[in-house]
Amino acid sequence: MEWVFKAAAPGPDDMTLINAMAMRELGADEVYTFAILLCDNEVDRDFERFDDQTLEELAGLFLGAPGIFDHCWSAKGQTARLYRTEVMKAPGELTADGRPYRYLKGWAYMMRTEENAPLIAEIDGGIKREVSVGCAVEHVTCSICGRDLWDCPHEKGQIYDGKICHGVLTGAQDAYEWSFVAVPAQRQAGVVKSKRYGGQEPPQEDSKSLQQAKARLELEKIRYGGN
């Protein structure tokens, strides 16, 4: 479930986070920003889902991750980068199996260059909107018995006592990239602009996510010896 949310022009807080990643001071008129539903806790087309804790872990790992195309790991395909992430709640919304719905939202930026103009136009026009994430997790457990999915008698996609068997992805280890794709594994993932996925967020949530992003950036500077 990946969707792209159209974002407003970057504000001062956005530019602070973006410039923490840039090699020089960028102006708001030089960048194009948009928000993305990266992944969620709903069962996807592969009969797998992230648990809530894993979404929280991925939020930290995806900060700074590049946006590419079709999971093709080539520097030529790098076009955008995540400068902010947050796990969001959708009050009153439930997953298909009755759990509170959660999703990982990311804010991305790209340069307003002549080469990127066609992609920006396709995002604005709703043509490029589905995305998919590339990441690694520690365990895939069976939703029916809780054992390792590859060491239990249940099969993904089959119904047992009225419940569909699926793999629960836990223990985020790494987040490589996110890609524009034609058909994402997760049905909702991508560039989003609706209230559910990317509309007006409550000010307190917005402030919280900015604080978290700034804290993560400070941690990255300490970890990698930046200024």
Secondary structure, 3 states (H helix, E strand, C coil): CEEEEECCCCCHHHHHHHHCCCCCCCCHHHEEEEEEEEEECCCCCCCEEECHHHHHHHHHHHCCCEEEECCCCCHHHCCEEEEEEEEEEEEEEECCCCCEEEEEEEEEEEECCCCCHHHHHHHHCCCCCEEEEEEEEEEEEECCCCCEHHHCCCCCCCEECCEECCEEEEEEEEEEEEEECCCCCCCCEEECCCCCCCCCCCHHHHHHHHHHHHHHHHHHHHHHCCC
